[in-house]
Amino acid sequence: MINTQPPIRFDLHMHTTASDGTDTPREVVQLAKRSGFSLIAITDHDTMQGVAEAQEAGKALGVRIIPGVEISAGGQTEVHVLGYGVRDVEKLEDVLRQMQKMRQLRMVQMVDKLSAMGIDIRLEEVQALSGGIIGRSHLARVLVQKGVVRDVREAFIRYLSPGKPGFVARKKLTVEDAVSLITTCGGLAVIAHPGQNHGEKLWPAERFRALKPYGLRGIEVYHLAHAPLVISGFERIARSEGLLVTGGSDYHGQVKTVTIGQGLERWRTSQTDLNLFLKALGE
């Protein structure tokens, strides 16, 4: 029998004002509804505080919400680990709260460094833009507002990236610990956009394979940062290693010029991979 069901439009990587997005959780769900998406995942940085509001809006609008989180892990080379369908949210949030304290301390230090350079900036101005988790993008937006830089990208290039004068590193979980934490809390751990900064050379099959004993379940293959050859490489690894293939736009609202679902157009097996993903979630 031919399947006449229309394909499900979905996006498994979206941010809200609970971390560094510019749209509230409700607004993100409203955007999904307007854009014809019936399933999205809320994956804010180091918090799940925006999930409840999104789920409430999703029930009202008929948009299915997958609860998620994006944990910043690793050393100087940061690795983001997505966690989907976490069941023991309180256990996860206990660890994330410690990470949030480290974010706050780092922001104080970064503002102090910029002030010492003669830039007129106060911590309160950065905090005013944050609805929850404070991050570098909030600081970048203040620099834009003050005319120090033209846009958020320039703020990162000139001041806020590793090696730049306003950057301060912060202590993070190891990638192994982040994957294990998500797994022990009942979620699916997925490496986010592994080719975003360094491409496939730093993420051979062996590196993903080494994370499987800690609970790694998938690779975010489809992402705007991945060129076609990178996508095919990561997809080949995922299939051969028995890992889920996922994808998302990494939507942040006005912080990035990215629209919902962008970067997923070339995903020819999206419906099959979504079904495998949902099955792994136990749904």
N, C-alpha and C positions, 0 to 999 in steps of 0.2 A: 504493500500500500504506500502511495506517495504521501509524504508529510506535507500537509498544506498549512501547517502552523507558521506564522510569520516569524522571522528570526528575532530573538531577544536582543534589544540594544542595551548594552551594559558598559560600565566603567568601574574597574576594581582599584582605583587609586585616586582619591579626592580629599582635599584639605578644606578646613573651615576656620572660622575665627577662634575655635578652641585651640588652634596652634598658630600657624602663620598664614592662613588664608584670609581673604578679605570679605567673604560671604559667610553669613551665619549658617549653622547646620540646616535650618529651615529653608534658607534661601538656596542652598545647594540642592536640596530636594526639589524645590520649586523649579529650579533651572532644569533639573533632570526631567521633570514632568513636561515642561514646555518644549524640551528638545526631543521628546519621544523616547526617553530612556526609562525602562521599567525596573532596572536593577543597578544599584551602585553600592560601592563600599566606601565608608568613611574611614580614612586612614591618617588621622592627625599625628603629628610628631610627638612621641613620648607621652601621649595621653589618649584616653577613650572618653573624655568628658563631653564630647560633642555628639556621641552616638545616640543617647537617649532622646535628645531633641529631634535628631534626624529621623529616628524610628517613629516618633509620634507624628511627625509631618508625613512620613512615608505611608503610615496607616491611613491618614486622611486623604492622601493624594493617589494612592494605589501604586506607590513606588517601593519596591522591596529593598531593604537596607541590610547590607552585610556589615556587622560590627568589625572594625579593624583598628590597627595602630601601625605606625611606622617608627621603629626604634633606631636611633642613631647609635652605631656601634663602631668598634675598631679603634685603631690608633690614629696617627696623623692622617693616614689615608682612611677617610670615613666610609663606612659601609652601612647602608640602610637595610633593615630587615623588616619586612611586612608581616604582621600577625593577623590572621583572620579567624573569626568565630571563637574567640577566647571565651572559655566558660567560667574560669575562676578569675573574674575581673578584679576583685579586691586584692588578690595575691599579686596580680600583675601591677596594679596601681600602687601598691606598697613600694615596689622597686622603682616605678616611674617617678614617684614623688621625690625620691632621692636624686634622680636625674634632673628633675625640675629645679631643685635647689642649686645644683651645679650650674644649670643654665642661668639662674638669677645671679649667682656670684660672678660668672664670666661676664655677664652684661655690665655689671658694675665696673669691672676691670677694663672692659672695652671702652665704655664711656669715659673713664678716667684717662685712658691713653689718647683718645681723640681730643679731649679737653686740653691735655698737656701739649697737643700740637697746635692749639689756638682755635680749635673749632668750638663754637658756642653750642653746647649740647648738654642736656640734663637727663638723668635717668627717668625722671617723671614723664618726659616727653615720649620716651620709648615705651614706657609702661602704658601710656594712654592709648597706644595703638594695638595693644595686646589684649585679646579677650580671654586669654588663659596662659598658654605656654609662650614664654618670651624667647625670641630668636633673633638671629642676625638680620632677617628680612625686615623686622620691625625697625631696627636701627638704620637699615638702609633707607627705609621710607622716610625717616626723620631727616636724613641727610639730603634726600631729594626735596623735601618740603622747604628746607633751609637754603636750597640753591647751591649746596656744596658740590653736588653731582647732578648730572642730568637725569639719570634713571637708576633703578635698583641694580642693574647689571654693572654700571660704572662704579657704584658704591662697593660692590664686591671686588671688582678688578683693582681698584685703587687702594681700598682700605681694609676690607673685611675677610679676605681669603688668607689661607695659610701663607706666611712669609710677608704679608702686607702690614703696614704700621699700626693698624687698629685691631689686628687679630689677636685673640687669646684662645689657646687650646683649652679643652675641658676634659675631665676624666669621663670615660665612657665604658660601657660593657664591652667585653670582647665579642666578636661575631659568634663564637661558639656559645658563650653565655646567653646572648640575646636569642639565638635559635632555641637553646635549651629552655629558657624561661618561657617563651611562647608555647613550646611543646608541653611542658609540665603544667601550664595553665589551661591546657585543653585546646589550644589553637593550632592553626596551620602556619608554619614558618616558611616564608618565601623571600629570596634575595631580591631586593628592589633594584631595578635598572643597573645591573652590574657593569654595563658598558658606558655609563654616563660620563665618567671621568677618564678612565684608562683603557677602555675597550677590552677585547677578548684576551689580550696577552696576559693580564693579571688574573683572569678567571678561566683557566683551562678546566677540563672535565675533572681533573684530580682535585681541584680546590672545592668544587661542589660535592664531589664524592666524599671528601674528608668531613663534610658537615652533615652527611646523612646519619651517622650514628648519634648526633645530637638532636636529630629530629627534623632536619630540613626536608620540606615537602615540595618545593617548587621554585621556579625561576620566573621573574617578570621579564619575559622575552620581548613583549610588544610595548615599546615606550618611544617617545619622540627622540630621545637621545641616541637611539640605536639605528645605525645605518642598515640598509638591507642585508649586507654581508654579515654584519654583527648579529642581526636577527636570526639569519639562517644558521649561524654558528651556535648560538645559544639554544635555538630550538632543537638542533641536532643533539646537543648535549643533554637537554631535558628528556628527549624521547629515549635516548640510549641509557640514561641513568634512572628511568622510571619516575621522573619528577614532573609535577604539574606544570603546564604552560599557562602563564597568566599575563595580563596586560592592563594598562590604565594610562590615562592622560596625565596624571600628576597635577590635576587642576588645583590652582591656588587663587583663582579670582583675578583681581587686578594686578597682583604682584608679577605674574607671568602672562605673556600673551599666548595662552593655551586655552582652547575650548574643550568642553566636555567631549570625551570620545576621540579626541585628536590623537593620531599616532596608531590607531587601531584599524585603519582602513585596509591594510594589507593582510590582516589576520583571516585567512581563508578558512581555517578550522575553528573559528571562534566558538561556534555553537557546540561542537563536540567537546572542546576544551572546557567550556563553561560547565557542561554537564558533569564532566569528570571532577571539576573543582567543587561543585555543589555536592556531588556524591561523597567526596572526601570530607566535606563539612558535616556529613551525616544528614543531608537534606534531600 
